[in-house]
Each structure stands twice: as C-alpha cells, then as structure tokens.
Amino acid sequence: MRIPDKVKIGPYIYRVKQRQEEYRDDNGNLLWGEISYTRQEIMLGPAPSEERRGAAFLHEAIHGILEVAGYGDTDQAVKIETIIEVLGTGLYEFLTENGLLAGGDEDGEDKAQ
C-alpha cells in the first residue's frame, strides 16, 4: 500500500508523518501509529513489515473517519451496524479520494491538497 504524505478525511487534510524511531504513548506502550485531530496529523512508527505499516495507517484513518462521523474516542454506545455503515462508506471514500486503490488516479498524484 502506498502511504502518501497527506490524506483527506472528510473535509480535513491530515499530514502523514513516518517516524524511524519507536513511538510510545504516555504509559510507555509501543504504538504502530496515532492520529491527532487537533494537529491534523497521522504519525506512524517503524513497523516490522509493509503490511503492518499499511494496517496501522488504515487503523488511524478509520479513527479519523469515525471522528468526522461523530463517533470519536468516547464511550458512546453505538450499534455495530451503524459502525459498519460508516466504515464501509468512509473507508471506500478515503481510499478513492486519496488515490490508494489499484487503478486509481492515472497520474498517481495525491488528491489531498
């Protein structure tokens, strides 16, 4: 999976930063990635494989999609069907809007500006 320097999630442009050093939270837990809504950044730490890095990237993008849809990191009780609908539409839009699907933009340029 190609990981661009920036992506559009809903109406927001997020910078994607890939770190070479380990990335840990305040409790010392190793993180593959993290999203900051206030800085509009997705930070990715080093990963043992490209697949792991891609999965971490999508994981953080899903957090962003849910935040835009009103289902942020709170303890809201949400039915699974609602989450699936949001993810189905949101993930497809994310992949197509950012030219990440095979056969996407012919020029290979990021659509996020």
C-alpha positions, 0 to 999 in steps of 0.5 A: 500500500502506498502511504502518501504524505497527506490524506483527506478525511472528510473535509480535513487534510491530515499530514502523514508523518513516518517516524524511524524511531519507536513511538510510545504513548504516555504509559510507555506502550509501543504504538504502530501509529496515532492520529491527532485531530487537533494537529491534523496529523497521522504519525506512524512508527517503524513497523516490522513489515509493509503490511503492518505499516499499511494496517496501522495507517488504515487503523488511524484513518478509520479513527479519523473517519469515525471522528468526522462521523461523530463517533470519536474516542468516547464511550458512546454506545453505538450499534455495530451496524451503524459502525459498519455503515460508516466504515464501509462508506468512509473507508471506500471514500478515503481510499478513492479520494486519496488515490490508494486503490489499484487503478486509481488516479492515472497520474498517481498524484495525491488528491489531498491538497 
